[in-house]
Every structure is written in structure tokens, then in C-alpha cells.
Amino acid sequence: MSRLATIAFDADDTLWHTESHFQATQMRLSEILDAYAPHDEVQSRLHGIEERNIKLFGYGVKGFTLSMIEAAIEISGQRISAADIHEIAMMGKAMLDRPMELLPGVEAVLTDLAQRHRLIMITKGDVMDQQNKILQSGLNHYFEAIEIVALKDVATYRALFTRLDLASNQTLMIGNSIPSDVLPILELGGYGVYVPYHVTASFERHQAEPSHPRYRRIERIGNLPDLVSGL
Ligand SMILES: [Mg+2]
């Protein structure tokens, strides 16, 4: 392994809170649908519909809102009221309006690492939604490149690294998703760092942590500079 040149960051639930907002909205949806089905059934049917719809809508709040409406209509056997549908649509819009909340320590880590490394951000989701979050975060100036992708797989990373002219064996990617942020980078020859967030979207869950010489896990992003200088 040659010297580590580039550090790539996931954004949602790595730099700022996201999934906790989705889960809070899902809890409220369950309350609305309590009259029609038990809580667990609402959650599992919503997950099923969401996973199916991701292939059509991609990741993001707009697709999630449509999935909540679809779930509400199906779970209620088409008996859900227009007032409840309206509330669900407003819940989706409220998610887009939520103030940005950075995770603790993020700015200090970026300030420190930007002195010695090229920093890039690689985030997945709806372009407008992600752009708004990036703008609100005020973190733009730390990054040489900010990339919004539809999917985080090996082919996407490989094409991105080629376009940005960076060597994957001199790159470390950090994120809260093993399948999206860690495994593809390990396969491409770089370091993959997992930093868990307290809740994980159903489609980002993993069975087991990889056992790989270039895999690392840290409990908080604040531990990243120490890990990097120890490599
Ligand atoms: Mg993430």
C-alpha cells in the first residue's frame, strides 16, 4: 500500500443525521395506521414497499413519501382518509425542511485531515435532496469533489475514481454502511472504515463485519485522524 492520499466520506449518518429522521417519521406513520394494523406489521410492510420502490424511485425522501402513501392505502384496505393521506404527504415535506444537524466532531475531523489529504464526499440519493443538505451543512469547502451517485457499488466507485484520477489503493472510504461504503472499496484495493450510526436503514444492514486486512471500525468519526495517522 502506498501513502494514503485521498479520504472519501459518506454523508448521510456519517457527517450528519438522516436515518433517525426517517425512523421518527415511520413511527408517526405507525400511529396513524394503528387503527388498521399492528405496529410491527406497518413497519414490515412499509419496508417491503420501500425496498421494491427504491428500484424505481432511488433513495430519498420523495420516494419514501410515495412509499408511505402506498403502504397506508394498502394496509388500510383503501379505507385511509384523505386527511390522513394529507398528513403523510406533509410529514414527507417536513423531512425535507428539517434543520441540518452535523454529527459531533465532524468539523474538527475535516479541518484536521484536510491539511494532509485530499477529501472527497460520495453520497447516494435524490440529487436535489442531497444538494440541499450539502449546502445547509456548510462543509463544501473541505472537499475537492462532492459526488452524488444513484448506487454505491464497485462499478460506480471504479468509474468515479477513474474520472477523479485517484488511485483506489491510496484511498480510504468511511461510512455507516458496510454494503455501500466499505465492501466496494475493499474490493477495489483501498481501506474501508465503518463508523456505525445508532440506526441503520433496512437496505443498508449487514450480516457480519468483513474480516479483511484493510477493514477498520471506529466508534465515532472523531477517532478517524488517529486511525489515519496509524496506517
Ligand atoms: Mg450513510
Boltz pocket constraint, residues with backbone or C-beta under 6 A from the ligand:
constraints:
  - pocket:
      binder: B
      contacts: [[A, 10], [A, 11], [A, 12], [A, 13], [A, 14], [A, 175], [A, 176], [A, 177]]
      max_distance: 6.0
